[in-house]
Amino acid sequence: MNTLLLYSRENPVTSPADSSSPPPFRFLLAPAAQISIMQTSQYSNDRRGTKLPKTAHSKDISGKLIFLGTGTSHGVPIIGCKCPTCTSHNPKNRRMRCSAVLGLPEGNLLIDTAPELRLQLLSQDIGLVHAVLYTHAHADHLFGLDDLRLFSRYLGRDVPIYCEKHVEEQIRMSFGYAFNPITRNYPAGGVPRLEFQEVTEEPLEILGERITPIRIEHGQDPAFGYRIGDLAYCTDVKRFPAESEALLQGLDTLILDCLRPEPHATHLGLEEAVETAQRLGARRTFFTHMGHQLEHEETNRRLPPNIRLAYDGLCIPLVPS
């Protein structure tokens, strides 16, 4: 029989000489066949009798978009950096990795799962996500996915995941434990339970809203921006193909990548982003995916009046379709 080595502080093999010291660890050999049962018990009821909640409290964000994160892949502050932006006391200079949530007619749509997803949702009192839409498969937009695991419990079903096929493949590789036949039998809340819906270049409906994928060039890696009514969300972009620019005409609000003052191989620099925003002609533009070279107040003073840096927690209205 296959066995698994476990650790425990309970029922030590020998009593400690000093009763004030914690009991030593002991090793347990458990049949592997029993592990799924043990794990199931863990998720439904811990040793104190505490249970996971069955329903979620979440504030109403209908008709709004909230920037959950506006930072580059390093986030701001950057670990080990003492520049003026990283040491700033202005909360608008503190940027978690890029993500946004939209209040659509049939629920909350999350765009990307940043590594800080749990903290992002808690900071905005958002306790429920009804579906997730991915822009691409890079780690800073993907690796908070494990925090989706509570939502299948709240929804009573698997969480719909809208993404391109290569993004699904990356998720299945990076989060393989979520697709293991044993873990799939855990109660909801134990591992992410996901239902994939493929995104192509054709418009689709998500949570009662028509959404148009916008193909964008992000170095050698494929990525999508999205148009929702008269708003477009286009992070991680270096260039728009002509056919994509045609889909971005007549916008009220453009959310656009702007990494740093200087040009970059796979992202728009500040001058490029301003030129792109003015060419596309949206009534207003918010920059996102920003590094620490862009201090919030100083950069805003240099921008045209209809272009501003977004910041974590900024809430803007969605323009109706």
Secondary structure, 3 states (H helix, E strand, C coil): CCEEEEEECCCCCCCCCCCCCCCCCEEEEEEHHHHHHHHHHHHHCCCCCCCCCCCCCCCCCECEEEEEECECCCCECCCCCCCCCCCCCCHHHCECECEEEEEECCEEEEECCCCCHHHHHHHCCCCCCCEEECCCCCHHHHCCHHHHHHHHHHHCCCEEEEECHHHHHHHHHHCHHHHCCCHHHCCCCCCCCEEEEECCCCCEEECCEEEEEEEEEECCEEEEEEEECCEEEECCCCECCHHHHHCCCCCCEEEEECCECCCCCCCCEHHHHHHHHHHHCCCEEEEECECCCCCHHHHHHHCCCCEEECCCCCEEECCCC
